[in-house]
Amino acid sequence: MERSLWTQRAEEHGRRVDVWTQPHLSRRRDGIKHPVHDFLFTYYSYSPAALRRWHPGFGTCLADAPEYADLRGYLVGPDGSATVTADYLRSHQPLITSTRHFLTRVADRAPTFGCFGLHEWAMVYRADETRHPVPLRLGAAGTDEVVETHRIRCSHFDAFRFFTAPAIPLNTLQPGREDRGDFEQPGCLHATMDLYKHAFRLSPLLDSDLIADCFDLAWRVRDLDMRASPYDLADYGYQPVAIETPEGKVVYAEAQRGFAEEGARLRGRLIDECVRLLQWAHQPSARQPTEQ
């Protein structure tokens, strides 16, 4: 890829992600926390700088790219061209294999849409303090009543592990750290957000455009996740999705279905990339330069 083209793509990528990263960095400098948008930069271990850095993905050689000489996984040749090495790809073969296996298992399951975001309510059930410095929309007693009068069916371990102790036995599912693959299903908002995690863990083997697509979806899913939560976010400009009402449940389930459809397409792209990378990993080493 000629320098004029790849620098253009890198600049376009930077402008795209700056919409998300710059407000976060500005708030961080000023010591201001955001209960909705900070999550994607604090819960996930990919820094704003890493998200902004553009990679073409394995198999593309960047002409005249000395800037990539010190980046993880890259080799810059005598002519100044940069590419991710076959050695780096092969070192990540176990991660690529496990990611493909996990995503394929999730993709093969039928999505379910009856959780109504109650995981966020279970995280503050009978709690002395909340996870965010934001008031509860229905107060503590009203929040507890919603939990007690609904069926809790959270399939996502990384949400379930934050349930309060009294809420844990109320969940009809009991996913664990080791068997999360037995429970994960594609209708879950957090499973959809986690596509971003699966993508960035494979950087720089993946095209950064795919990682940004996953972040974009996670950003929008996070908005719904918190609008349906028990928190009163009016001061942040969010109108609640009142899942404790029949009307709110309809709104939530409809949005959840739309996100699941988007997630299915991105999950398919990630699986395809894993398959492509694993095919390359089994090619003779002469096909790609290796680390010196």
C-alpha positions as CSV (number, residue, x, y, z in Angstrom):
1,M,0.0,0.0,0.0
2,E,1.6,3.3,-1.1
3,R,2.3,5.9,1.5
4,S,-0.1,8.4,0.1
5,L,-3.0,5.9,0.5
6,W,-2.1,4.5,3.9
7,T,-1.5,7.9,5.5
8,Q,-4.9,9.0,4.2
9,R,-6.6,6.0,5.7
10,A,-4.7,6.5,9.0
11,E,-5.9,10.2,9.1
12,E,-9.5,9.2,8.4
13,H,-9.3,6.6,11.2
14,G,-7.9,9.2,13.6
15,R,-10.7,11.6,12.8
16,R,-13.3,8.9,13.3
17,V,-12.1,7.8,16.7
18,D,-11.3,11.3,18.0
19,V,-15.1,11.8,18.2
20,W,-14.9,9.3,21.1
21,T,-11.5,9.6,22.5
22,Q,-11.0,13.4,22.7
23,P,-14.0,14.1,25.0
24,H,-12.8,11.3,27.3
25,L,-9.2,12.6,27.4
26,S,-10.5,16.1,28.1
27,R,-12.6,14.9,31.0
28,R,-9.7,12.8,32.3
29,R,-7.4,15.9,32.3
30,D,-10.1,17.8,34.2
31,G,-10.8,15.0,36.7
32,I,-14.4,14.6,35.5
33,K,-16.0,11.2,35.4
34,H,-18.8,10.1,33.0
35,P,-21.0,7.2,34.3
36,V,-21.8,6.0,30.7
37,H,-18.8,6.7,28.4
38,D,-15.9,6.1,30.7
39,F,-16.7,2.4,30.8
40,L,-15.3,1.7,27.4
41,F,-12.0,3.2,28.3
42,T,-11.7,1.9,31.9
43,Y,-13.3,-1.5,31.8
44,Y,-11.6,-2.5,28.6
45,S,-7.8,-2.4,28.6
46,Y,-7.3,-0.7,25.2
47,S,-6.0,2.9,25.6
48,P,-7.3,5.8,23.6
49,A,-3.9,6.1,22.0
50,A,-4.0,2.5,20.9
51,L,-7.5,2.8,19.5
52,R,-6.4,5.8,17.5
53,R,-3.3,4.2,16.0
54,W,-4.1,2.7,12.6
55,H,-3.0,-0.7,11.4
56,P,-3.7,-2.3,8.0
57,G,-3.9,-5.8,9.4
58,F,-1.7,-8.8,8.7
59,G,-0.8,-9.4,5.1
60,T,-0.6,-5.7,4.0
61,C,2.8,-4.1,3.5
62,L,3.0,-0.4,4.0
63,A,5.4,1.4,1.7
64,D,7.8,4.0,3.2
65,A,6.6,3.5,6.8
66,P,9.5,4.0,9.2
67,E,7.0,5.2,11.9
68,Y,6.1,1.5,12.4
69,A,9.6,0.4,13.2
70,D,9.1,0.4,17.0
71,L,5.6,-0.9,17.1
72,R,4.9,-4.4,18.4
73,G,4.8,-7.1,15.8
74,Y,6.2,-5.1,12.9
75,L,9.3,-5.5,10.9
76,V,10.6,-2.6,8.7
77,G,12.7,-3.8,5.8
78,P,15.7,-2.2,4.2
79,D,13.4,-0.4,1.7
80,G,11.5,1.2,4.6
81,S,8.3,-0.9,4.1
82,A,6.6,-2.2,7.2
83,T,4.5,-5.3,7.8
84,V,3.3,-7.4,10.7
85,T,5.5,-10.5,10.8
86,A,4.7,-14.1,10.4
87,D,6.5,-14.9,13.7
88,Y,4.1,-12.5,15.5
89,L,1.1,-14.1,13.9
90,R,2.3,-17.6,14.8
91,S,2.9,-16.5,18.4
92,H,-0.7,-15.5,18.6
93,Q,-2.1,-18.6,17.1
94,P,-3.5,-19.9,20.4
95,L,-5.4,-16.7,21.0
96,I,-6.7,-16.6,17.5
97,T,-7.9,-20.2,17.8
98,S,-9.6,-19.7,21.1
99,T,-11.3,-16.5,19.9
100,R,-12.6,-18.2,16.8
101,H,-13.9,-21.1,18.9
102,F,-15.6,-18.8,21.4
103,L,-17.2,-16.5,18.8
104,T,-18.4,-19.5,16.7
105,R,-20.1,-21.0,19.7
106,V,-21.9,-17.8,20.5
107,A,-22.9,-17.3,16.9
108,D,-24.4,-20.8,16.7
109,R,-26.8,-20.1,19.6
110,A,-30.2,-18.5,19.2
111,P,-30.4,-15.1,20.8
112,T,-32.7,-14.4,23.7
113,F,-34.2,-11.0,24.5
114,G,-36.0,-11.4,27.8
115,C,-33.4,-10.0,30.2
116,F,-34.5,-6.3,30.0
117,G,-31.1,-5.1,31.3
118,L,-31.9,-6.3,34.8
119,H,-28.2,-7.1,35.4
120,E,-27.6,-3.4,36.2
121,W,-30.4,-3.5,38.8
122,A,-29.0,-6.7,40.4
123,M,-25.7,-4.9,40.8
124,V,-27.3,-2.5,43.3
125,Y,-29.9,-4.8,44.8
126,R,-30.0,-4.2,48.6
127,A,-26.7,-2.4,48.3
128,D,-25.5,0.3,50.8
129,E,-23.9,2.3,47.9
130,T,-24.2,2.3,44.1
131,R,-21.5,1.6,41.5
132,H,-21.8,5.2,40.1
133,P,-22.2,8.5,42.0
134,V,-25.7,8.9,40.4
135,P,-29.0,8.7,42.2
136,L,-31.3,5.8,41.6
137,R,-34.3,6.7,39.5
138,L,-36.8,4.8,41.7
139,G,-34.9,5.0,44.9
140,A,-33.4,2.1,46.8
141,A,-36.7,0.5,47.8
142,G,-38.2,0.9,44.3
143,T,-35.1,-0.6,42.7
144,D,-35.2,-3.6,45.1
145,E,-38.9,-4.1,44.3
146,V,-38.1,-4.3,40.5
147,V,-35.5,-6.9,41.1
148,E,-37.8,-9.0,43.4
149,T,-40.8,-8.9,41.0
150,H,-38.9,-9.8,37.8
151,R,-37.2,-13.0,36.6
152,I,-33.4,-12.4,36.4
153,R,-31.7,-14.4,33.6
154,C,-28.2,-13.0,33.1
155,S,-26.1,-15.2,30.9
156,H,-22.9,-13.0,30.9
157,F,-20.4,-13.9,33.6
158,D,-18.6,-10.5,33.5
159,A,-22.0,-8.9,34.4
160,F,-23.1,-11.6,36.8
161,R,-19.9,-11.4,38.8
162,F,-20.8,-7.8,39.9
163,F,-24.2,-8.8,41.3
164,T,-24.6,-8.0,45.0
165,A,-24.5,-11.1,47.3
166,P,-28.3,-11.1,47.8
167,A,-28.9,-10.9,44.0
168,I,-26.7,-13.9,43.1
169,P,-29.2,-16.6,44.0
170,L,-32.0,-14.7,42.2
171,N,-30.3,-15.3,38.8
172,T,-31.8,-18.3,37.1
173,L,-28.4,-18.9,35.4
174,Q,-25.1,-19.3,37.2
175,P,-22.3,-18.6,34.6
176,G,-18.7,-19.0,35.9
177,R,-15.4,-17.8,34.7
178,E,-14.4,-21.2,33.3
179,D,-17.7,-22.1,31.7
180,R,-18.7,-18.7,30.3
181,G,-18.7,-20.2,26.8
182,D,-21.6,-22.5,27.8
183,F,-23.8,-19.5,28.6
184,E,-22.9,-16.7,26.3
185,Q,-25.6,-15.8,23.8
186,P,-25.7,-13.3,21.0
187,G,-28.7,-11.3,22.3
188,C,-26.8,-10.2,25.4
189,L,-25.8,-6.5,25.3
190,H,-22.5,-7.2,27.1
191,A,-21.7,-10.0,24.7
192,T,-22.2,-7.5,21.9
193,M,-20.0,-4.9,23.6
194,D,-17.3,-7.5,24.1
195,L,-16.8,-7.9,20.4
196,Y,-14.7,-4.8,20.8
197,K,-12.5,-6.7,23.3
198,H,-12.1,-9.7,21.0
199,A,-11.1,-7.3,18.2
200,F,-8.5,-5.2,19.9
201,R,-6.9,-8.3,21.5
202,L,-5.9,-9.3,18.0
203,S,-4.4,-5.9,17.0
204,P,-2.3,-5.3,14.9
205,L,-3.2,-8.5,13.1
206,L,-6.7,-7.0,12.4
207,D,-7.5,-3.9,10.3
208,S,-8.2,-1.0,12.6
209,D,-11.4,-0.2,10.8
210,L,-12.9,-3.5,12.1
211,I,-11.8,-2.6,15.6
212,A,-13.4,0.9,15.3
213,D,-16.6,-0.7,13.9
214,C,-16.7,-2.8,17.1
215,F,-16.1,0.2,19.3
216,D,-18.8,2.2,17.5
217,L,-21.3,-0.6,18.2
218,A,-20.2,-1.0,21.8
219,W,-20.6,2.8,22.3
220,R,-24.2,2.7,21.3
221,V,-25.0,-0.4,23.2
222,R,-23.5,1.1,26.3
223,D,-26.0,4.0,26.0
224,L,-28.9,1.6,26.0
225,D,-27.4,-0.4,28.8
226,M,-27.3,2.6,31.0
227,R,-30.6,4.2,29.9
228,A,-32.3,0.9,31.0
229,S,-30.4,0.8,34.3
230,P,-31.8,2.0,37.6
231,Y,-29.7,5.2,37.5
232,D,-31.2,8.7,37.0
233,L,-29.0,10.1,34.2
234,A,-31.2,13.1,33.3
235,D,-28.3,15.4,34.3
236,Y,-26.2,13.8,31.5
237,G,-28.9,14.2,28.9
238,Y,-30.2,10.6,28.9
239,Q,-33.9,9.7,28.8
240,P,-34.6,6.4,30.7
241,V,-35.8,3.2,29.1
242,A,-38.2,2.3,31.9
243,I,-37.9,-1.5,31.8
244,E,-40.1,-1.8,34.8
245,T,-43.1,-0.9,32.6
246,P,-44.6,-2.9,29.7
247,E,-43.8,0.0,27.3
248,G,-40.2,0.1,28.4
249,K,-39.8,-3.6,27.9
250,V,-40.9,-3.3,24.3
251,V,-38.5,-0.4,23.6
252,Y,-35.6,-2.3,25.2
253,A,-36.3,-5.6,23.4
254,E,-36.6,-3.9,20.1
255,A,-33.3,-2.1,20.5
256,Q,-31.7,-5.2,21.8
257,R,-32.7,-7.1,18.6
258,G,-31.3,-4.4,16.4
259,F,-28.0,-4.5,18.2
260,A,-27.9,-8.3,18.1
261,E,-28.3,-8.1,14.3
262,E,-25.4,-5.7,14.0
263,G,-23.4,-7.8,16.4
264,A,-24.0,-10.9,14.4
265,R,-22.5,-9.2,11.3
266,L,-19.4,-8.0,13.2
267,R,-19.0,-11.4,14.9
268,G,-19.1,-13.0,11.5
269,R,-16.4,-10.6,10.3
270,L,-14.2,-11.4,13.3
271,I,-14.6,-15.1,12.7
272,D,-13.7,-14.7,9.1
273,E,-10.6,-12.8,10.1
274,C,-9.6,-15.5,12.6
275,V,-10.0,-18.2,9.8
276,R,-7.9,-16.1,7.4
277,L,-5.2,-15.5,10.0
278,L,-5.0,-19.2,11.0
279,Q,-4.7,-20.2,7.3
280,W,-1.8,-17.8,7.0
281,A,-0.2,-19.2,10.2
282,H,0.0,-22.6,8.6
283,Q,1.8,-21.3,5.5
284,P,5.5,-21.8,5.0
285,S,7.6,-19.1,6.7
286,A,8.9,-17.9,3.4
287,R,5.5,-16.4,2.6
288,Q,6.1,-13.6,5.1
289,P,9.1,-11.9,6.7
290,T,10.0,-13.0,10.2
291,E,11.5,-11.2,13.1
292,Q,15.3,-10.7,12.9
